[in-house]
């Protein structure tokens, strides 16, 4: 079996309040994107497609891929306007593979254990998403911010990445998405849910598998690295 990782690094990170995109900010001496790429470089994954902003391609090639010796990065692709555009650009660069691991480059704490768990599950279920059960009670609100529902906490998970699929399934789902010109999708599982009849299975990740989004997350990330 062949596996390919698509690592997304095309976001602008406006909530970080920085002129530097969040994935290139330093975290304990390395850019945040370094940790995601290293996790896949050291794993069973065969190849990596790195998706970044068009103006960042040469920077990523020289200062990330070549500098740190990420030999599994076989292509660096320009991202699109939205996340799903970036994922599709990455999918189109894959020549042949069995499974695709789609991961946010701003999630630097992906581990070998998580990758092993999701690998085992995707071989059986074809569509798997890493996540964790929520710790807090969740409220559903209406347009006026009034509570309209309180779902049972045991049924609510916070979704993480990687999101892993058989290549044929995710490619077919994205082609259908583009054919019907639907744009209100926020992750890859949602594309599969809406465009196919395939069930998506949740696989336990880690509460440390956070996405670096705001300045406060940098402090949390530093604490995670120190603990490790």
C-alpha positions as CSV (number, residue, x, y, z in Angstrom):
1,X,0.0,0.0,0.0
2,X,1.1,3.5,-0.7
3,X,0.2,6.5,1.5
4,X,0.4,10.2,0.7
5,X,0.1,13.1,3.1
6,X,-1.2,16.5,2.0
7,X,0.1,19.1,4.5
8,X,-1.8,22.4,4.3
9,X,0.2,25.6,4.8
10,X,-1.6,28.1,2.8
11,X,-3.6,29.9,5.5
12,X,-3.0,33.6,6.3
13,X,-3.7,33.3,10.0
14,X,-5.4,36.6,10.6
15,X,-6.4,35.7,14.1
16,X,-2.7,35.4,15.1
17,X,-2.4,39.2,14.6
18,X,1.0,38.8,13.0
19,X,2.5,39.9,9.7
20,X,4.0,36.4,9.4
21,X,1.6,33.5,8.6
22,X,1.2,31.4,11.7
23,X,2.6,28.3,10.2
24,X,6.0,30.0,9.8
25,X,6.2,31.5,13.2
26,X,8.9,30.2,15.5
27,X,8.0,27.6,18.1
28,X,11.1,26.6,20.2
29,X,13.5,27.4,17.4
30,X,11.6,25.9,14.5
31,X,8.8,27.1,12.3
32,X,5.5,25.6,13.3
33,X,5.1,23.8,9.9
34,X,8.4,22.0,10.6
35,X,6.8,19.8,13.3
36,X,4.0,18.6,11.1
37,X,6.3,17.8,8.2
38,X,8.8,16.0,10.5
39,X,6.1,13.8,11.9
40,X,5.2,12.6,8.4
41,X,8.8,12.4,7.4
42,X,9.6,10.1,10.2
43,X,6.4,8.0,9.7
44,X,5.4,5.2,7.4
45,X,3.9,7.7,5.0
46,X,5.6,7.4,1.5
47,X,5.3,10.9,0.2
48,X,4.2,14.4,1.2
49,X,2.5,17.1,-0.9
50,X,3.0,20.5,0.7
51,X,0.4,23.1,-0.1
52,X,1.3,26.7,0.6
53,X,0.6,30.3,-0.7
54,X,1.8,30.8,-4.2
55,X,4.2,33.5,-3.1
56,X,5.7,31.2,-0.4
57,X,6.6,28.3,-2.7
58,X,10.3,29.2,-3.0
59,X,10.5,30.1,0.7
60,X,9.1,26.7,1.6
61,X,11.4,24.9,-0.8
62,X,14.6,26.5,0.4
63,X,13.9,27.4,4.0
64,X,11.7,24.5,5.0
65,X,12.1,21.4,2.8
66,X,15.7,21.7,1.8
67,X,17.0,23.2,5.0
68,X,15.5,20.5,7.2
69,X,16.0,17.6,4.7
70,X,12.4,16.7,4.2
71,X,13.1,14.2,1.4
72,X,9.5,12.8,1.3
73,X,8.2,16.2,0.1
74,X,7.7,15.4,-3.6
75,X,5.8,18.5,-4.6
76,X,5.0,22.0,-3.4
77,X,1.7,23.3,-4.6
78,X,0.0,26.7,-4.6
79,X,-3.1,26.7,-2.4
80,X,-6.5,28.2,-3.3
81,X,-8.9,30.7,-1.9
82,X,-10.5,28.4,0.6
83,X,-9.3,25.3,2.4
84,X,-11.2,22.9,0.1
85,X,-9.5,24.6,-3.0
86,X,-6.1,23.9,-1.4
87,X,-6.9,20.3,-0.7
88,X,-8.1,19.7,-4.3
89,X,-5.0,21.3,-5.7
90,X,-3.0,18.9,-3.6
91,X,-5.1,15.9,-4.6
92,X,-4.6,16.7,-8.3
93,X,-0.8,16.4,-7.9
94,X,-1.0,12.8,-6.6
95,X,-0.2,10.3,-9.4
96,X,-1.2,7.1,-7.7
97,X,-1.7,6.2,-4.1
98,X,-4.0,4.1,-1.8
99,X,-4.6,6.4,1.2
100,X,-4.4,10.2,1.6
101,X,-3.7,11.9,5.0
102,X,-4.9,15.5,4.9
103,X,-3.3,17.5,7.8
104,X,-3.3,21.1,8.9
105,X,0.3,22.4,9.0
106,X,-0.6,24.5,12.0
107,X,-1.2,21.4,14.1
108,X,2.4,20.7,15.1
109,X,1.8,18.0,17.7
110,X,0.6,15.0,15.6
111,X,2.3,11.9,16.9
112,X,3.3,8.4,15.6
113,X,0.7,6.8,17.9
114,X,-2.1,8.9,16.3
115,X,-0.9,8.0,12.8
116,X,-0.8,4.3,13.6
117,X,-4.3,4.3,15.1
118,X,-5.8,6.1,12.1
119,X,-3.9,3.9,9.6
120,X,-5.4,0.8,11.1
121,X,-8.9,2.2,11.1
122,X,-8.9,3.6,7.5
123,X,-7.9,0.3,6.1
124,X,-11.2,-1.0,7.4
125,X,-13.5,2.0,7.1
126,X,-12.1,4.0,4.2
127,X,-12.9,7.4,5.8
128,X,-11.5,8.3,9.2
129,X,-11.1,11.6,11.1
130,X,-9.0,12.2,14.1
131,X,-10.8,14.0,17.0
132,X,-11.5,14.0,20.7
133,X,-14.7,14.0,22.8
134,X,-15.5,17.5,24.0
135,X,-14.9,18.3,27.6
136,X,-17.4,21.2,27.9
137,X,-21.2,21.3,27.5
138,X,-22.0,22.5,24.0
139,X,-24.9,24.9,23.2
140,X,-26.6,25.3,19.8
141,X,-27.8,28.9,19.3
142,X,-30.1,30.6,16.9
143,X,-29.5,33.8,14.9
144,X,-30.3,35.8,18.0
145,X,-27.7,33.9,20.1
146,X,-30.5,32.2,22.1
147,X,-30.0,28.6,23.0
148,X,-32.0,26.3,20.7
149,X,-30.5,23.0,21.7
150,X,-28.1,21.3,24.1
151,X,-26.7,18.1,22.5
152,X,-25.7,15.2,24.7
153,X,-22.0,15.6,25.4
154,X,-21.1,12.0,24.8
155,X,-22.2,12.4,21.1
156,X,-20.1,15.6,20.5
157,X,-16.5,15.5,19.3
158,X,-14.1,18.2,18.4
159,X,-12.6,17.4,15.0
160,X,-8.8,17.5,14.4
161,X,-6.5,16.4,11.6
162,X,-5.3,14.3,9.9
163,X,-8.4,13.3,8.1
164,X,-7.7,10.1,6.2
165,X,-9.4,8.5,3.3
166,X,-9.0,6.0,0.5
167,X,-7.7,7.9,-2.5
168,X,-10.5,6.9,-4.8
169,X,-13.1,7.9,-2.2
170,X,-11.8,11.4,-1.5
171,X,-10.9,12.2,-5.1
172,X,-14.4,11.2,-6.2
173,X,-16.0,13.2,-3.5
174,X,-14.0,16.4,-4.4
175,X,-14.8,16.0,-8.1
176,X,-18.5,15.8,-7.3
177,X,-18.1,18.9,-5.0
178,X,-16.6,20.9,-7.9
179,X,-19.2,19.6,-10.4
180,X,-22.1,20.8,-8.2
181,X,-20.2,24.0,-7.3
182,X,-21.0,23.7,-3.6
183,X,-18.8,25.8,-1.4
184,X,-20.2,25.6,2.2
185,X,-17.8,22.9,3.4
186,X,-15.4,23.3,6.2
187,X,-13.4,20.1,6.3
188,X,-12.7,17.0,4.1
189,X,-15.0,14.8,6.1
190,X,-17.9,17.1,5.3
191,X,-17.1,16.7,1.6
192,X,-17.3,12.9,1.9
193,X,-20.5,13.2,4.0
194,X,-22.3,15.4,1.5
195,X,-21.0,14.0,-1.8
196,X,-21.0,10.2,-1.1
197,X,-22.9,7.6,1.0
198,X,-19.7,6.7,2.9
199,X,-19.8,6.8,6.7
200,X,-17.0,8.7,8.4
201,X,-15.4,7.2,11.5
202,X,-14.0,9.2,14.3
203,X,-10.6,8.0,15.7
204,X,-9.2,9.2,19.0
205,X,-6.5,11.7,18.6
206,X,-5.1,13.8,21.5
207,X,-6.1,16.8,23.4
208,X,-2.5,18.0,22.7
209,X,-3.2,17.9,19.0
210,X,-4.1,21.6,19.0
211,X,-4.2,24.0,16.1
212,X,-2.0,27.1,16.5
213,X,-4.5,29.8,15.7
214,X,-4.2,32.7,18.3
215,X,-1.2,34.1,20.3
216,X,-2.4,32.2,23.3
217,X,-1.9,28.9,21.4
218,X,1.8,29.7,21.1
219,X,2.1,29.7,24.9
220,X,0.2,26.4,25.1
221,X,2.4,24.9,22.3
222,X,5.5,25.9,24.2
223,X,4.2,24.1,27.3
224,X,3.4,21.0,25.3
225,X,7.0,20.9,23.9
226,X,8.5,21.4,27.3
227,X,6.4,18.6,28.8
228,X,7.5,16.3,25.9
